[in-house]
Every structure is written in C-alpha cells, then in structure tokens.
Amino acid sequence: MGKCTQCSNEIGELPYNPMPEWKIEGPLCGKCYSSKLEEFYPGKHVRVNRLNESD
C-alpha cells in the first residue's frame, strides 16, 4: 500500500490521513495515527468497530 510518513513502516490495507492541524503530509499507519491522536487530543480514545460481521 505504501509507507508511513512518520515511521517508514509499510502501511497495511488502510492508510490513515493526518488531521490538518498536525501539519503532516502523507499517509500514516494505524500505530502512528493513534500516537498523534493521543498527542493532540489527550484523554481516552476507544476504537469501535462500526461494521457488523454480516456487513
């Protein structure tokens, strides 16, 4: 898929787009995206799978 612009690791199936206020150009891997979320938006962040297994 491509490489993360922060850690240079290969991005899996889903690249993450950085928020404009992060001033980052290019895709992020899930780990770096989560790290930036914690850095810019302190607090508890819980990922929820919005799709059911039947979708």
MMTF fields as JSON, N, C-alpha, C and O atoms, coordinates in Angstrom:
{
  "mmtfVersion": "1.0.0",
  "mmtfProducer": "UNKNOWN",
  "numBonds": 219,
  "numAtoms": 220,
  "numGroups": 55,
  "numChains": 1,
  "numModels": 1,
  "chainsPerModel": [1],
  "groupsPerChain": [55],
  "chainIdList": ["A"],
  "bondAtomList": [4, 2, 8, 6, 12, 10, 16, 14, 20, 18, 24, 22, 28, 26, 32, 30, 36, 34, 40, 38, 44, 42, 48, 46, 52, 50, 56, 54, 60, 58, 64, 62, 68, 66, 72, 70, 76, 74, 80, 78, 84, 82, 88, 86, 92, 90, 96, 94, 100, 98, 104, 102, 108, 106, 112, 110, 116, 114, 120, 118, 124, 122, 128, 126, 132, 130, 136, 134, 140, 138, 144, 142, 148, 146, 152, 150, 156, 154, 160, 158, 164, 162, 168, 166, 172, 170, 176, 174, 180, 178, 184, 182, 188, 186, 192, 190, 196, 194, 200, 198, 204, 202, 208, 206, 212, 210, 216, 214],
  "bondOrderList": [1, 1, 1, 1, 1, 1, 1, 1, 1, 1, 1, 1, 1, 1, 1, 1, 1, 1, 1, 1, 1, 1, 1, 1, 1, 1, 1, 1, 1, 1, 1, 1, 1, 1, 1, 1, 1, 1, 1, 1, 1, 1, 1, 1, 1, 1, 1, 1, 1, 1, 1, 1, 1, 1],
  "groupList": [{"groupName": "MET", "atomNameList": ["N", "CA", "C", "O"], "elementList": ["N", "C", "C", "O"], "formalChargeList": [0, 0, 0, 0], "bondAtomList": [1, 0, 2, 1, 3, 2], "bondOrderList": [1, 1, 2], "singleLetterCode": "M", "chemCompType": "L-PEPTIDE LINKING"}, {"groupName": "GLY", "atomNameList": ["N", "CA", "C", "O"], "elementList": ["N", "C", "C", "O"], "formalChargeList": [0, 0, 0, 0], "bondAtomList": [1, 0, 2, 1, 3, 2], "bondOrderList": [1, 1, 2], "singleLetterCode": "G", "chemCompType": "PEPTIDE LINKING"}, {"groupName": "LYS", "atomNameList": ["N", "CA", "C", "O"], "elementList": ["N", "C", "C", "O"], "formalChargeList": [0, 0, 0, 0], "bondAtomList": [1, 0, 2, 1, 3, 2], "bondOrderList": [1, 1, 2], "singleLetterCode": "K", "chemCompType": "L-PEPTIDE LINKING"}, {"groupName": "CYS", "atomNameList": ["N", "CA", "C", "O"], "elementList": ["N", "C", "C", "O"], "formalChargeList": [0, 0, 0, 0], "bondAtomList": [1, 0, 2, 1, 3, 2], "bondOrderList": [1, 1, 2], "singleLetterCode": "C", "chemCompType": "L-PEPTIDE LINKING"}, {"groupName": "THR", "atomNameList": ["N", "CA", "C", "O"], "elementList": ["N", "C", "C", "O"], "formalChargeList": [0, 0, 0, 0], "bondAtomList": [1, 0, 2, 1, 3, 2], "bondOrderList": [1, 1, 2], "singleLetterCode": "T", "chemCompType": "L-PEPTIDE LINKING"}, {"groupName": "GLN", "atomNameList": ["N", "CA", "C", "O"], "elementList": ["N", "C", "C", "O"], "formalChargeList": [0, 0, 0, 0], "bondAtomList": [1, 0, 2, 1, 3, 2], "bondOrderList": [1, 1, 2], "singleLetterCode": "Q", "chemCompType": "L-PEPTIDE LINKING"}, {"groupName": "SER", "atomNameList": ["N", "CA", "C", "O"], "elementList": ["N", "C", "C", "O"], "formalChargeList": [0, 0, 0, 0], "bondAtomList": [1, 0, 2, 1, 3, 2], "bondOrderList": [1, 1, 2], "singleLetterCode": "S", "chemCompType": "L-PEPTIDE LINKING"}, {"groupName": "ASN", "atomNameList": ["N", "CA", "C", "O"], "elementList": ["N", "C", "C", "O"], "formalChargeList": [0, 0, 0, 0], "bondAtomList": [1, 0, 2, 1, 3, 2], "bondOrderList": [1, 1, 2], "singleLetterCode": "N", "chemCompType": "L-PEPTIDE LINKING"}, {"groupName": "GLU", "atomNameList": ["N", "CA", "C", "O"], "elementList": ["N", "C", "C", "O"], "formalChargeList": [0, 0, 0, 0], "bondAtomList": [1, 0, 2, 1, 3, 2], "bondOrderList": [1, 1, 2], "singleLetterCode": "E", "chemCompType": "L-PEPTIDE LINKING"}, {"groupName": "ILE", "atomNameList": ["N", "CA", "C", "O"], "elementList": ["N", "C", "C", "O"], "formalChargeList": [0, 0, 0, 0], "bondAtomList": [1, 0, 2, 1, 3, 2], "bondOrderList": [1, 1, 2], "singleLetterCode": "I", "chemCompType": "L-PEPTIDE LINKING"}, {"groupName": "LEU", "atomNameList": ["N", "CA", "C", "O"], "elementList": ["N", "C", "C", "O"], "formalChargeList": [0, 0, 0, 0], "bondAtomList": [1, 0, 2, 1, 3, 2], "bondOrderList": [1, 1, 2], "singleLetterCode": "L", "chemCompType": "L-PEPTIDE LINKING"}, {"groupName": "PRO", "atomNameList": ["N", "CA", "C", "O"], "elementList": ["N", "C", "C", "O"], "formalChargeList": [0, 0, 0, 0], "bondAtomList": [1, 0, 2, 1, 3, 2], "bondOrderList": [1, 1, 2], "singleLetterCode": "P", "chemCompType": "L-PEPTIDE LINKING"}, {"groupName": "TYR", "atomNameList": ["N", "CA", "C", "O"], "elementList": ["N", "C", "C", "O"], "formalChargeList": [0, 0, 0, 0], "bondAtomList": [1, 0, 2, 1, 3, 2], "bondOrderList": [1, 1, 2], "singleLetterCode": "Y", "chemCompType": "L-PEPTIDE LINKING"}, {"groupName": "TRP", "atomNameList": ["N", "CA", "C", "O"], "elementList": ["N", "C", "C", "O"], "formalChargeList": [0, 0, 0, 0], "bondAtomList": [1, 0, 2, 1, 3, 2], "bondOrderList": [1, 1, 2], "singleLetterCode": "W", "chemCompType": "L-PEPTIDE LINKING"}, {"groupName": "PHE", "atomNameList": ["N", "CA", "C", "O"], "elementList": ["N", "C", "C", "O"], "formalChargeList": [0, 0, 0, 0], "bondAtomList": [1, 0, 2, 1, 3, 2], "bondOrderList": [1, 1, 2], "singleLetterCode": "F", "chemCompType": "L-PEPTIDE LINKING"}, {"groupName": "HIS", "atomNameList": ["N", "CA", "C", "O"], "elementList": ["N", "C", "C", "O"], "formalChargeList": [0, 0, 0, 0], "bondAtomList": [1, 0, 2, 1, 3, 2], "bondOrderList": [1, 1, 2], "singleLetterCode": "H", "chemCompType": "L-PEPTIDE LINKING"}, {"groupName": "VAL", "atomNameList": ["N", "CA", "C", "O"], "elementList": ["N", "C", "C", "O"], "formalChargeList": [0, 0, 0, 0], "bondAtomList": [1, 0, 2, 1, 3, 2], "bondOrderList": [1, 1, 2], "singleLetterCode": "V", "chemCompType": "L-PEPTIDE LINKING"}, {"groupName": "ARG", "atomNameList": ["N", "CA", "C", "O"], "elementList": ["N", "C", "C", "O"], "formalChargeList": [0, 0, 0, 0], "bondAtomList": [1, 0, 2, 1, 3, 2], "bondOrderList": [1, 1, 2], "singleLetterCode": "R", "chemCompType": "L-PEPTIDE LINKING"}, {"groupName": "ASP", "atomNameList": ["N", "CA", "C", "O"], "elementList": ["N", "C", "C", "O"], "formalChargeList": [0, 0, 0, 0], "bondAtomList": [1, 0, 2, 1, 3, 2], "bondOrderList": [1, 1, 2], "singleLetterCode": "D", "chemCompType": "L-PEPTIDE LINKING"}],
  "groupTypeList": [0, 1, 2, 3, 4, 5, 3, 6, 7, 8, 9, 1, 8, 10, 11, 12, 7, 11, 0, 11, 8, 13, 2, 9, 8, 1, 11, 10, 3, 1, 2, 3, 12, 6, 6, 2, 10, 8, 8, 14, 12, 11, 1, 2, 15, 16, 17, 16, 7, 17, 10, 7, 8, 6, 18],
  "groupIdList": [1, 2, 3, 4, 5, 6, 7, 8, 9, 10, 11, 12, 13, 14, 15, 16, 17, 18, 19, 20, 21, 22, 23, 24, 25, 26, 27, 28, 29, 30, 31, 32, 33, 34, 35, 36, 37, 38, 39, 40, 41, 42, 43, 44, 45, 46, 47, 48, 49, 50, 51, 52, 53, 54, 55],
  "secStructList": [7, 7, 5, 7, 6, 6, 6, 7, 7, 5, 7, 7, 1, 7, 7, 5, 7, 7, 7, 4, 4, 4, 7, 7, 7, 1, 7, 5, 7, 2, 2, 2, 2, 2, 2, 2, 2, 2, 2, 2, 1, 7, 1, 7, 7, 7, 7, 7, 7, 7, 1, 7, 6, 6, 7],
  "xCoordList": [0.836, 0.0, 0.869, 0.536, 1.948, 2.814, 3.477, 3.313, 4.226, 4.941, 4.393, 3.947, 4.434, 4.012, 5.01, 6.221, 4.498, 5.37, 6.072, 6.972, 5.687, 6.318, 7.35, 8.458, 6.999, 7.9, 8.5, 9.379, 8.047, 8.519, 8.173, 8.665, 7.34, 6.884, 5.83, 5.158, 5.695, 4.663, 3.288, 3.05, 2.394, 1.014, 0.22, 0.357, -0.603, -1.44, -2.509, -2.266, -3.666, -4.755, -5.34, -5.875, -5.244, -5.925, -4.965, -4.53, -4.626, -3.807, -4.683, -5.86, -4.114, -4.827, -4.351, -3.153, -5.276, -4.941, -4.781, -5.644, -3.682, -3.472, -4.44, -4.916, -4.729, -5.564, -4.774, -3.554, -5.437, -4.724, -3.857, -2.77, -4.311, -3.562, -2.276, -1.435, -2.11, -0.89, 0.262, 1.425, -0.06, 0.943, 1.851, 3.076, 1.215, 1.901, 1.363, 0.15, 2.247, 1.844, 2.019, 3.094, 0.983, 1.075, 0.394, -0.012, 0.268, -0.481, 0.279, 1.506, -0.48, 0.07, -0.4, -1.475, 0.422, -0.019, -0.915, -0.949, -1.621, -2.535, -1.841, -2.394, -0.636, 0.103, 0.472, 0.29, 0.986, 1.366, 0.134, 0.169, -0.942, -2.178, -2.691, -3.076, -2.692, -3.132, -2.23, -2.706, -0.941, 0.02, -0.247, -0.194, -0.532, -0.823, -2.148, -2.276, -3.131, -4.4, -4.16, -4.678, -3.373, -3.084, -2.306, -2.524, -1.395, -0.575, -1.417, -1.274, -2.285, -3.049, -4.381, -4.89, -4.945, -6.254, -6.171, -6.574, -5.654, -5.496, -6.838, -7.892, -6.775, -7.978, -8.065, -7.158, -9.156, -9.354, -9.967, -10.983, -9.342, -9.839, -10.058, -9.12, -11.29, -11.623, -12.095, -13.017, -11.448, -11.872, -13.046, -13.055, -14.025, -15.209, -15.393, -15.363, -15.58, -15.83, -17.279, -18.211, -17.455, -18.802, -19.519, -20.733, -18.797, -19.415, -19.734, -18.96, -20.871, -21.221, -20.541, -20.143, -20.413, -19.774, -20.532, -19.936, -21.838, -22.637, -22.515, -22.974, -21.909, -21.775, -20.642, -20.392],
  "yCoordList": [-1.199, 0.0, 1.246, 2.216, 1.255, 2.412, 2.451, 1.543, 3.509, 3.638, 4.788, 5.802, 4.613, 5.641, 6.798, 6.581, 8.014, 9.18, 9.487, 10.326, 8.829, 9.071, 8.0, 8.328, 6.738, 5.66, 4.874, 4.04, 5.123, 4.458, 2.978, 2.283, 2.483, 1.099, 0.986, 1.961, -0.212, -0.461, -0.291, -0.735, 0.351, 0.521, -0.672, -1.094, -1.208, -2.357, -1.976, -1.163, -2.547, -2.33, -0.928, -0.438, -0.271, 1.009, 2.108, 2.107, 3.051, 4.185, 5.214, 5.369, 5.9, 6.929, 8.298, 8.511, 9.217, 10.579, 11.444, 11.432, 12.199, 13.043, 14.218, 14.672, 14.71, 15.894, 17.119, 17.157, 18.109, 19.293, 19.982, 20.46, 20.041, 20.735, 20.001, 20.573, 18.748, 18.011, 18.447, 18.191, 19.113, 19.584, 18.44, 18.562, 17.343, 16.175, 15.937, 15.944, 15.726, 15.414, 13.924, 13.377, 13.272, 11.869, 10.962, 11.403, 9.683, 8.722, 8.274, 8.346, 7.813, 7.278, 5.842, 5.461, 5.049, 3.714, 3.875, 4.948, 2.847, 2.91, 3.266, 4.01, 2.744, 2.999, 4.486, 5.086, 5.08, 6.497, 7.396, 8.433, 7.01, 7.787, 7.814, 8.868, 6.653, 6.582, 7.414, 8.078, 7.375, 8.15, 9.65, 10.386, 10.096, 11.512, 11.909, 13.02, 11.019, 11.299, 11.562, 12.527, 10.699, 10.849, 12.13, 12.788, 12.485, 13.69, 14.962, 15.867, 15.033, 16.248, 16.302, 17.386, 15.142, 15.092, 14.204, 13.041, 14.731, 13.919, 13.363, 13.961, 12.238, 11.597, 10.173, 9.668, 9.543, 8.147, 8.068, 8.703, 7.287, 7.066, 5.574, 4.783, 5.198, 3.792, 3.589, 4.255, 2.665, 2.345, 1.39, 0.442, 1.649, 0.809, 0.348, 1.154, -0.934, -1.468, -1.156, -1.659, -0.322, 0.108, -0.907, -0.815, -1.855, -2.834, -4.117, -4.568, -4.697, -5.986, -7.069, -6.83, -8.252, -9.347, -9.682, -10.184, -9.412, -9.748, -8.692, -8.929, -7.527, -6.46, -6.738, -5.942],
  "zCoordList": [0.0, 0.0, 0.0, -0.682, 0.726, 0.83, 2.189, 3.004, 2.424, 3.692, 4.513, 3.975, 5.826, 6.773, 6.709, 6.688, 6.679, 6.587, 7.902, 7.928, 9.0, 10.294, 10.652, 11.075, 10.49, 10.914, 9.746, 9.957, 8.54, 7.319, 7.236, 6.346, 8.14, 8.046, 6.959, 6.621, 6.42, 5.417, 6.048, 7.171, 5.321, 5.78, 5.292, 4.144, 6.159, 5.805, 4.801, 3.909, 4.937, 3.989, 4.05, 3.056, 5.217, 5.391, 5.846, 6.998, 4.95, 5.375, 6.09, 5.764, 7.044, 7.792, 7.329, 7.143, 7.144, 6.75, 7.989, 8.867, 8.073, 9.25, 9.287, 8.247, 10.49, 10.666, 10.192, 10.356, 9.612, 9.102, 10.154, 9.831, 11.395, 12.444, 12.838, 13.531, 12.409, 12.703, 11.816, 12.13, 10.694, 9.731, 9.249, 9.224, 8.873, 8.323, 6.928, 6.718, 5.98, 4.608, 4.363, 4.609, 3.885, 3.531, 4.532, 5.608, 4.174, 4.983, 6.233, 6.296, 7.218, 8.455, 8.65, 8.188, 9.341, 9.738, 10.969, 11.571, 11.336, 12.469, 13.774, 14.584, 13.987, 15.221, 15.332, 16.391, 14.256, 14.281, 14.368, 15.031, 13.711, 13.79, 15.234, 15.741, 15.888, 17.275, 18.179, 19.099, 17.919, 18.703, 18.568, 19.554, 17.349, 17.127, 17.767, 18.281, 17.741, 18.418, 19.902, 20.463, 20.526, 21.953, 22.227, 23.245, 21.317, 21.484, 21.382, 22.204, 20.386, 20.124, 20.868, 21.151, 21.183, 21.828, 23.065, 23.013, 24.18, 25.4, 25.876, 25.657, 26.514, 27.035, 26.54, 25.878, 26.867, 26.483, 25.092, 24.813, 24.23, 22.875, 22.687, 22.786, 22.418, 22.248, 20.815, 20.343, 20.143, 18.779, 18.841, 19.626, 18.013, 17.959, 16.523, 15.593, 16.352, 15.023, 14.656, 15.283, 13.634, 13.259, 12.379, 12.192, 11.846, 10.959, 11.702, 12.547, 11.383, 11.949, 11.116, 9.976, 11.691, 10.952, 9.674, 8.721, 9.638, 8.464, 7.368, 6.251, 7.651, 6.646, 5.683, 4.777]
}
